[in-house]
Amino acid sequence: MTTGVVGVSGKREDGVEIDSRWTGPTDEDTEVPGVLLGLLTWRKSAASNPNGDCVELAPLPAGGVAVRNSRAPGGTALIYTRAEMEAFLHGAKAGEFDDLVM
């Protein structure tokens, strides 16, 4: 993943100011405080638990993916490269992680 400007600034719904001067995750970043990610468009599976026990993902401008716990939207988000997410999704689709939830 390359460094890039997140490109958003202002206040989130909870009133936290977004620091638009942060240049975004670098190749060395694996986690980032949620407040530094700005106003990303987060999404979760339609099959997610309605009680909020969900994993949310958001595309990053530089091509990576941020992952967070929906119960802690302002908490730390994990940062993955596109290649890492592709490898994970391929393994998930192939059933490599089924034993963790069944």
MARGU-680230 format. One line per 8 residues: their letters; for each residue y, z negated, x negated of N, C-alpha, C. Coordinates in steps of 0.05 Angstrom, whole numbers, always signed. Each point is the difference from the previous one (the first is absolute). Layout:
<nodes>
A) Y,Z,X,Y,Z,X,Y,Z,X | ...;
</nodes>
This chain:
<nodes>
MTTGVVGV) -23,+0,-17,+23,+0,+17,+25,+0,-18 | +19,+15,+7,+25,+1,-15,+21,-18,+13 | +19,-8,-17,+22,-17,+11,+19,+17,+16 | +8,-10,+23,+19,+15,+16,+16,-19,+17 | +23,+9,+9,+17,-17,+17,-12,-2,+27 | -2,-24,+11,-11,-4,+26,+17,+14,+21 | +26,-1,-3,+18,+16,+16,+8,-12,+27 | -3,-26,+3,+9,-12,+25,+16,-25,-7;
SGKREDGV) +18,-7,+17,+15,-25,-4,+9,-9,+28 | +9,-25,+0,+10,-11,+25,-15,-26,+6 | -1,-7,+26,-14,-25,+8,-25,+7,+16 | -21,-15,-6,-24,+2,+16,+5,-14,+27 | -20,+2,+18,+2,-13,+26,+4,-30,-3 | -12,-12,-21,+2,-29,-3,+26,-8,-15 | +18,+18,-5,+25,-6,-13,+1,+1,-30 | -23,+5,-13,-1,+1,-29,+13,+25,-10;
EIDSRWTG) +19,-3,-19,+13,+23,-13,-20,+14,-18 | +1,+27,+1,-17,+16,-18,+16,+8,-24 | -12,-4,-24,+13,+8,-25,-6,+29,-6 | +18,+17,+6,-5,+29,-4,+2,+8,-30 | +7,-18,-17,+2,+7,-29,-28,-1,-13 | -20,-12,+13,-26,-1,-12,-11,+28,-1 | -12,+8,-22,-8,+28,-4,-29,+6,+9 | -13,-19,+11,-27,+5,+11,-21,-8,-20;
PTDEDTEV) -25,+0,+10,-22,-8,-17,-4,+19,-24 | -9,-11,-22,-7,+16,-23,-30,+1,-2 | -10,+14,-20,-29,+2,-4,-13,-27,-6 | +16,-19,-9,-10,-27,-7,+0,-19,+24 | +15,+7,+21,+2,-18,+23,-25,+2,+18 | -12,-23,+6,-22,-1,+18,+6,-16,+25 | +22,-16,-2,+10,-14,+24,+30,-3,-2 | +12,+0,+24,+29,-1,+2,+8,-18,+23;
PGVLLGLL) +20,-17,-3,+10,-16,+23,+9,+19,+22 | -9,-5,+24,+6,+17,+23,+29,+6,+4 | +18,-19,-7,+29,+5,+5,+10,+22,-18 | -13,+6,-22,+9,+21,-18,-9,+28,+9 | -18,+1,+19,-10,+26,+9,+18,+13,+21 | +20,-14,+10,+18,+11,+19,-12,+6,+27 | +10,+20,+12,-7,+6,+28,-21,+22,+1 | -23,-5,-11,-22,+19,+0,-11,+2,+28;
TWRKSAAS) -13,+22,+6,-14,+4,+25,-29,-10,-3 | -6,-23,+10,-26,-12,-2,-17,+9,+24 | -26,+3,-5,-18,+6,+22,-27,-14,-4 | -15,-3,+22,-26,-12,-1,-19,+15,+18 | -25,-6,-3,-20,+14,+16,+3,-7,+29 | -6,+20,+17,+0,-5,+29,-22,-19,+8 | -20,-4,-17,-22,-19,+5,+6,-28,-10 | +24,-5,-9,+7,-26,-11,-1,-22,+22;
NPNGDCVE) -3,-24,-10,-1,-24,+17,+26,-4,+14 | +1,-4,+26,+26,-3,+14,+14,-27,-6 | -14,-18,-14,+12,-26,-7,+16,+2,-26 | +2,+23,-12,+16,+3,-23,-15,-3,-26 | -26,-2,+0,-16,-2,-24,-5,+28,-10 | +20,+13,-12,-2,+28,-7,+9,+5,-28 | -9,+22,-11,+10,+11,-25,+19,+23,+7 | +23,+1,-11,+19,+21,+5,+5,+16,-26;
LAPLPAGG) +4,+26,+3,+5,+17,-23,+26,+16,+4 | +13,+6,-22,+25,+16,+1,+0,+19,-24 | +7,+25,+5,+3,+18,-23,+25,-6,-16 | -1,+2,-26,+23,-4,-17,+12,+26,-8 | +26,+1,-4,+13,+25,-7,-11,+14,-25 | -10,-16,-19,-10,+12,-25,-29,+9,+3 | -13,-4,+24,-26,+10,+4,-22,-21,+3 | +6,-25,-6,-20,-21,+2,-2,-11,+29;
VAVRNSRA) -14,-21,+3,-4,-13,+26,+4,-30,-4 | +15,-12,+18,+4,-29,+0,-19,-11,+22 | -13,-23,-5,-18,-13,+19,+8,-29,+4 | +2,-9,+25,+8,-27,+5,-16,-12,+23 | +2,-26,+2,-13,-15,+22,+21,-1,+23 | -8,+8,+24,+19,+1,+22,+10,-28,+8 | -15,-21,-7,+9,-27,+7,+22,-9,-19 | +4,+13,-22,+21,-7,-20,+15,+25,-8;
PGGTALIY) +15,+12,+18,+14,+25,-7,+21,-2,-22 | +10,-24,-5,+19,-3,-21,-13,-10,-26 | -26,-3,+1,-14,-10,-24,-5,+23,-20 | -18,-6,-19,-6,+19,-21,-16,+24,+11 | +8,+24,-8,-15,+24,+7,-15,+9,-26 | -24,+9,+3,-15,+12,-22,+7,+29,-2 | +3,+10,-24,+7,+28,-5,-23,+15,-13 | -7,+23,+13,-22,+16,-10,+10,+29,-5;
TRAEMEAF) -11,+12,-20,+6,+29,-4,-14,+16,+21 | +8,+25,+3,-14,+18,+19,-29,+3,-8 | -6,+2,-26,-28,+3,-9,-16,-25,+7 | +11,-23,-3,-14,-25,+7,-6,-1,+30 | +19,+8,+16,-5,+0,+29,-21,+21,+8 | +2,+23,-12,-20,+21,+6,-28,-10,-7 | -3,-14,-23,-26,-10,-8,-10,-21,+19 | +18,-18,+9,-7,-21,+19,-9,+12,+27;
LHGAKAGE) +16,+18,+10,-6,+12,+26,-26,+15,-1 | -5,+14,-22,-26,+14,-3,-23,-19,+1 | +3,-23,-14,-22,-20,+0,-3,-13,+27 | +22,-5,+14,-1,-12,+27,-14,+19,+19 | +7,+25,-1,-12,+19,+18,-30,+4,-5 | -8,-5,-26,-28,+3,-7,-16,-26,+5 | +14,-20,+11,-14,-25,+7,-4,-20,-23 | +14,+5,-22,-5,-18,-23,+9,-29,+4;
FDDLVM) +17,-5,+20,+10,-27,+5,-10,-12,+26 | -18,+14,+13,-10,-9,+26,-11,-28,-1 | -13,-8,-22,-13,-26,-3,+20,-23,+1 | +26,+6,-4,+21,-21,-1,+7,-9,+28 | -5,+17,+20,+8,-7,+28,-23,+1,+20 | -23,+6,-8,-23,+1,+18,-20,-21,-5;
</nodes>
